[in-house]
C-alpha cells in the first residue's frame, strides 16, 4: 500500500468542510422532524412556535462552523497566516542585517 502524500493543511480544511456538511444534514433532518411534531401537536396560545428556539440557537452554531470551514477564519488558517507573516518578518530582518552599512 502506498503512503498518501497529502498536504496537511488542505487535508484539515477538507475534513472541516466534510464535518460541516454532515452537521448541516443533521440540522435539516432534526429540525424538519421538530417542526413536523409541532405542526401535528395541539397548539396553545404561543407567541412563537417552540422549534424556533432550537433552530435559531443551533443555527447560530452551525453558521459559525460554516464560516470557520469555508470563510478562512479557522484557527489553523489564522495560525498559518501568522506563521507566514513571522517568516517574512524574519527574512526581512536577515536581509537588513546582511546589507552593508555606510559609515
Secondary structure, 3 states (H helix, E strand, C coil): CCCCCCCHHHHHHHHHHHHHHHHHHHHHHHHHHHHHHHHHCCCCCCCCCCHHHHHHHHHHHHHHHHHHHHCCCCHHHHHHHHHHHHHHHHHHHHHHHHCCCCC
